[in-house]
Amino acid sequence: MLTHQRKQYLLDLLQREGQIVAKAVSDSLGLSEDTIRRDLRELAKEGLLERVHGGALPLLPRSPALAPFAGREQLSVGIKAAIGRAAAKLIQTGQVVFIDGGTTAVQLARQLPRELRATVVTHSPSIAVELVNHPSIEVLMLGGRLYKHSVVGVGAATVEAIGRIRADLCFMGVSSLHPQTGITTGDYEEACVKRALGEASSRTIVLASPEKFNTASPFQIMPLSQVSDIVVHRDVEDALVAPYRELGIKVILA
């Protein structure tokens, strides 16, 4: 099968089935996965599909959460505060908690009750600064290279430090959520750090403002099977959260 024939086959398959799984296509055509993945990368560059982990999807909207931190602070401020309040109620006395970076996570830090005694571990200077004057929260800062776009530490040092901690909860910020692509973000190293946070926690709770639903970003953090809860605003359309409930994820309305 010639290259242009393979690509047309892939586009036709995507239109029929709504997704492409690279391994399944390689098996059915008797071709290597590398060949199929190369075709998918080229089609994505042409703007004909959305390349995702393991295959492809139809083009999805780009998440506004990929904007720089300062710009994102102006998005859905009241909604993010409500999500932060609901998330804060999930923390119990004595727990060790990862709080990821991001503007919704900052709202969570602001909503922690003054009487709460717990340990917060974070790679976000913004989160640490929010908790400087909290009387009963111990803050552990993770090091690493500062990723200025999101104002968080990233890199091997950050991932190594995370691996030495076992947390009760991880509150994770994401750029995008989608029933097929899972939770994704716009930077490879940041995705690695977020994945490490989730893997080092007993329970991963995603903080999701409405603009992040049904969008995709380039780098997968983890599949939805590894997400235990999603905190959303109560005004979110039920159709947006229904697929996550069907997957057994607890949806908490703020």
C-alpha positions as a printed Julia matrix, in Angstrom:
254×3 Matrix{Float64}:
   0.0    0.0    0.0
   1.45   3.36  -1.05
   1.85   6.2    1.42
  -1.02   8.29   0.04
  -3.26   5.2    0.07
  -2.41   4.49   3.73
  -3.15   8.06   4.7
  -6.5    8.04   2.94
  -7.31   4.72   4.61
  -6.51   6.26   8.0
  -8.69   9.3    7.34
 -11.57   7.1    6.19
 -11.17   4.92   9.29
 -11.18   7.99  11.51
 -14.39   9.24   9.92
 -16.09   5.85  10.35
 -14.97   4.96  13.88
 -14.14   8.3   15.49
 -10.67   7.2   16.56
  -7.55   5.39  15.37
  -5.6    2.91  17.48
  -2.17   2.59  15.89
  -1.52  -0.99  17.04
  -4.87  -2.24  15.76
  -4.29  -0.64  12.35
  -0.76  -2.0   12.09
  -2.04  -5.5   12.88
  -4.88  -5.3   10.37
  -2.65  -4.0    7.55
   0.4   -6.11   8.41
   2.56  -3.01   8.78
   4.8   -1.78  11.59
   3.41   0.53  14.24
   6.24   2.94  13.42
   4.9    3.28   9.87
   1.37   4.02  11.08
   2.59   6.46  13.7
   4.69   8.3   11.11
   1.63   8.6    8.86
  -0.41   9.93  11.79
   2.26  12.49  12.68
   2.32  13.74   9.09
  -1.48  13.94   8.94
  -1.48  15.86  12.22
   1.05  18.35  10.8
  -1.3   18.83   7.84
  -4.09  19.68  10.29
  -6.21  16.67   9.35
  -6.4   14.93  12.74
  -5.35  15.17  16.39
  -2.37  12.98  17.27
  -2.79  11.41  20.72
  -1.07   8.72  22.77
  -1.52   5.42  20.96
  -3.29   6.76  17.89
  -5.41   9.69  16.73
  -8.74  11.46  17.13
 -10.66  13.96  15.02
  -9.42  17.51  15.51
 -10.27  18.73  19.0
 -10.41  22.32  20.24
  -7.19  23.68  21.72
  -7.5   24.27  25.43
  -7.4   27.91  26.59
  -5.56  26.54  29.63
  -2.41  26.38  27.47
  -2.08  30.15  27.82
   0.6   31.54  30.19
  -0.13  31.52  33.94
  -0.88  35.25  34.16
  -3.5   35.03  31.4
  -5.12  31.95  32.92
  -5.6   33.74  36.23
  -8.33  35.79  34.52
 -10.26  32.74  33.25
 -13.33  31.52  35.21
 -12.15  33.1   38.47
 -15.4   32.55  40.41
 -15.74  28.99  39.13
 -12.16  28.15  40.08
 -12.74  29.54  43.6
 -15.8   27.3   43.99
 -13.82  24.28  42.79
 -11.07  25.17  45.25
 -13.55  25.32  48.15
 -15.03  21.92  47.28
 -11.59  20.36  46.9
 -10.38  21.79  50.22
 -13.15  19.9   52.04
 -11.67  16.59  50.89
  -8.49  17.0   52.96
  -8.48  15.43  56.41
  -6.33  16.23  59.42
  -2.9   14.61  59.31
  -2.88  13.82  55.61
   0.03  14.32  53.25
  -1.23  16.03  50.11
   0.3   16.88  46.76
  -0.99  20.14  45.32
  -0.09  20.6   41.67
   0.55  23.94  40.02
  -2.04  26.03  38.19
  -4.56  28.75  38.82
  -7.29  26.43  40.13
  -4.8   24.84  42.54
  -3.95  28.31  43.85
  -7.63  28.76  44.67
  -7.56  25.45  46.55
  -4.62  26.64  48.65
  -6.49  29.85  49.5
  -9.53  27.87  50.7
  -7.78  25.55  53.16
  -9.35  25.99  56.62
  -7.15  27.8   59.14
  -7.6   24.97  61.64
  -6.54  22.23  59.18
  -3.35  20.41  60.19
  -1.78  18.66  57.22
   1.34  18.52  55.07
   1.27  20.0   51.58
   3.94  18.92  49.1
   4.22  21.06  46.0
   6.51  21.93  43.09
   4.68  25.24  42.69
   6.15  28.41  44.24
   2.71  30.0   43.86
   1.14  27.36  46.11
   3.94  27.66  48.68
   3.56  31.45  48.86
  -0.2   31.13  49.37
   0.45  28.92  52.41
   3.21  31.01  54.03
   0.79  32.48  56.57
  -1.28  29.35  57.16
  -0.73  28.51  60.85
  -1.11  24.72  60.68
   0.01  23.59  57.23
   3.53  22.26  56.83
   4.85  22.96  53.33
   7.45  20.82  51.56
   8.85  22.4   48.41
  10.09  20.19  45.57
  13.03  21.49  43.57
  13.8   21.38  39.86
  14.05  23.66  36.85
  11.44  26.42  36.89
   9.05  26.03  33.98
   8.08  29.69  33.74
   4.97  29.17  31.6
   3.2   27.34  34.45
   5.42  28.55  37.34
   6.28  25.02  38.49
   9.4   22.93  38.96
  10.06  20.24  36.35
  12.82  17.83  35.41
  14.57  14.74  36.74
  15.23  16.23  40.19
  11.53  16.96  40.65
  10.45  13.48  39.56
  13.07  11.83  41.79
  11.91  13.82  44.84
   8.28  12.9   44.19
   9.2    9.21  44.09
  10.43   9.39  47.71
   7.03  10.51  49.03
   3.74   8.63  49.42
   0.77  11.0   49.55
  -2.83  10.41  50.55
  -4.21  12.77  47.91
  -3.02  14.47  44.76
  -4.91  17.52  43.52
  -4.01  17.77  39.87
  -4.44  20.64  37.45
  -4.73  19.76  33.77
  -4.93  21.63  30.49
  -7.45  19.25  28.91
  -9.84  16.4   29.61
 -11.34  14.11  27.01
 -13.01  10.67  27.38
 -10.61   9.13  24.84
  -7.35  11.01  25.38
  -7.56  11.13  29.17
  -5.93  14.08  30.91
  -3.31  15.99  28.95
  -1.1   19.06  29.13
   1.01  21.19  26.82
   4.57  20.41  27.94
   6.31  17.03  27.95
   8.33  17.55  31.14
   5.34  18.95  32.98
   3.34  15.88  31.96
   6.08  13.65  33.42
   5.96  15.5   36.74
   2.17  15.37  36.93
   2.22  11.65  36.14
   4.75  11.07  38.93
   2.53  12.98  41.37
  -0.43  10.78  40.52
   1.57   7.56  40.75
   2.87   8.55  44.21
  -0.64   9.16  45.57
  -3.4    6.91  46.83
  -6.06   9.07  45.18
  -5.79  11.45  42.23
  -8.33  14.27  42.11
  -8.52  16.4   38.97
  -9.53  20.06  39.3
 -11.42  20.9   36.11
 -12.85  24.25  35.11
 -15.37  24.01  32.22
 -13.15  25.31  29.41
 -10.92  22.22  29.76
 -13.57  19.63  28.86
 -13.53  18.01  25.4
 -10.21  19.58  24.5
  -6.84  17.96  23.87
  -3.25  18.95  24.55
  -0.19  17.27  23.07
   1.12  15.25  26.03
  -0.8   12.67  28.02
  -0.47  12.76  31.79
  -2.34   9.53  32.46
  -5.39   7.61  31.26
  -8.7    8.17  33.0
  -8.43   4.74  34.65
  -5.92   6.31  37.05
  -8.19   9.23  38.02
 -10.4    8.69  41.09
 -12.32  12.0   41.23
 -13.0   15.1   39.15
 -14.09  18.33  40.86
 -16.22  20.51  38.58
 -18.54  23.47  38.94
 -22.18  22.56  39.48
 -23.28  24.53  36.42
 -21.33  22.29  34.04
 -23.51  20.51  31.48
 -24.34  16.95  32.49
 -23.44  15.72  29.0
 -19.84  16.84  29.6
 -19.39  14.84  32.81
 -21.55  11.79  31.99
 -18.74   9.89  30.19
 -16.54  10.18  33.27
 -19.24   8.87  35.59
 -19.7    5.93  33.22
 -16.01   5.15  33.63
 -16.49   4.93  37.41
 -14.91   8.3   38.23
 -16.54  10.19  41.07
 -17.71  13.62  39.89
 -17.81  16.16  42.71
 -19.95  19.24  42.05
 -18.65  22.48  43.53
